[in-house]
Every structure is written in structure tokens, then in C-alpha cells.
Amino acid sequence: MPVINRTRYDIYADILSVMDFYSEAGISQIARRANLPIDRAKGLVQFMMARGLLVKFENPKQRPSILYRATNRGSQYLELYKNLSHMVVEITEEEMDF
């Protein structure tokens, strides 16, 4: 099975896809579902929060108590990413016909 390297944009989209599916998630769930080590997931989540793609909130009545949720900007990023990735795949497939 070939190894496919993900770009940072692919990883951002994977994290946002987790948020899209679960609506909110803790860091361990994000790391597991996005196939990332926990320390890398923490750094990426911090980066995405600084860019306005994710927000952090606390709910002491729930475990885990610190959860993350995608913002409107994060949801827009994910939609744009999906649209663009479909276009790139179509272009690549058309080029293969030549």
C-alpha cells in the first residue's frame, strides 16, 4: 500500500472533519480520529485556534472537560478545501488521459 504524505492543509481539513462529524471533541479524540500523535495535535489545534478556525470551551460537568469546536470560518475552510480537492483530482485525472 503506497504511503501518501499529507500536507498541512490536508491535516487541518482532517481535524475540521472530526469537528464536522462530532461537532465538539477533546484533544485525544481529535488526535485519534485525525491520525496524529497527541503532542502534534495539541500544537495544530493551538495554531488553528489562533487563526480562528477552532474555539476552546470548558464544560466541567463533562469528560473531557476541555472541548474544541469549529468556528464558522473553520467550516468555510473545510467546504473550500473539499471543493478544491475535487477540482484538483479532476484536473489530474484529465491530464492522465494525455
C-alpha positions as semicolon CSV with decimal commas, in nm:
position;residue;x (nm);y (nm);z (nm)
1;M;0,000;0,000;0,000
2;P;0,155;0,332;-0,105
3;V;0,231;0,590;0,160
4;I;0,053;0,919;0,096
5;N;0,205;1,223;0,262
6;R;-0,046;1,475;0,389
7;T;0,014;1,844;0,355
8;R;-0,057;2,072;0,649
9;Y;-0,376;2,176;0,470
10;D;-0,486;1,813;0,450
11;I;-0,426;1,779;0,824
12;Y;-0,623;2,096;0,900
13;A;-0,909;1,953;0,694
14;D;-0,885;1,620;0,878
15;I;-0,911;1,797;1,214
16;L;-1,204;2,006;1,092
17;S;-1,369;1,690;0,956
18;V;-1,356;1,545;1,307
19;M;-1,528;1,861;1,431
20;D;-1,783;1,838;1,149
21;F;-1,867;1,479;1,243
22;Y;-1,873;1,513;1,624
23;S;-1,949;1,889;1,648
24;E;-1,716;1,905;1,952
25;A;-1,428;1,688;2,068
26;G;-1,146;1,663;2,318
27;I;-0,782;1,662;2,215
28;S;-0,740;1,285;2,243
29;Q;-1,040;1,222;2,019
30;I;-0,912;1,476;1,766
31;A;-0,568;1,314;1,765
32;R;-0,707;0,963;1,729
33;R;-0,958;1,044;1,453
34;A;-0,715;1,266;1,258
35;N;-0,439;1,003;1,294
36;L;-0,195;1,232;1,476
37;P;0,027;1,198;1,781
38;I;-0,125;1,385;2,078
39;D;0,158;1,640;2,102
40;R;0,131;1,728;1,733
41;A;-0,248;1,752;1,759
42;K;-0,213;1,993;2,052
43;G;0,018;2,219;1,852
44;L;-0,206;2,213;1,547
45;V;-0,519;2,283;1,749
46;Q;-0,345;2,582;1,912
47;F;-0,239;2,707;1,568
48;M;-0,593;2,665;1,432
49;M;-0,740;2,846;1,733
50;A;-0,502;3,138;1,673
51;R;-0,626;3,153;1,312
52;G;-0,993;3,149;1,413
53;L;-1,071;2,801;1,280
54;L;-1,142;2,640;1,620
55;V;-1,261;2,758;1,959
56;K;-1,197;2,604;2,300
57;F;-1,452;2,585;2,576
58;E;-1,480;2,418;2,913
59;N;-1,764;2,211;3,048
60;P;-1,677;2,089;3,399
61;K;-1,979;1,857;3,403
62;Q;-1,847;1,659;3,107
63;R;-1,540;1,442;3,047
64;P;-1,318;1,559;2,887
65;S;-1,384;1,899;3,036
66;I;-1,191;2,091;2,768
67;L;-1,352;2,060;2,427
68;Y;-1,297;2,217;2,087
69;R;-1,548;2,322;1,826
70;A;-1,511;2,451;1,468
71;T;-1,599;2,814;1,405
72;N;-1,789;2,939;1,101
73;R;-1,453;3,021;0,948
74;G;-1,337;2,664;1,014
75;S;-1,648;2,524;0,847
76;Q;-1,592;2,753;0,548
77;Y;-1,230;2,634;0,524
78;L;-1,344;2,272;0,520
79;E;-1,600;2,334;0,244
80;L;-1,347;2,524;0,032
81;Y;-1,089;2,251;0,089
82;K;-1,334;1,981;-0,024
83;N;-1,432;2,175;-0,336
84;L;-1,072;2,249;-0,427
85;S;-0,955;1,892;-0,369
86;H;-1,229;1,763;-0,603
87;M;-1,117;2,007;-0,873
88;V;-0,752;1,907;-0,836
89;V;-0,841;1,537;-0,864
90;E;-1,046;1,605;-1,179
91;I;-0,760;1,801;-1,337
92;T;-0,511;1,529;-1,251
93;E;-0,734;1,258;-1,398
94;E;-0,782;1,460;-1,718
95;E;-0,405;1,507;-1,751
96;M;-0,355;1,132;-1,720
97;D;-0,560;1,081;-2,038
98;F;-0,298;1,258;-2,250
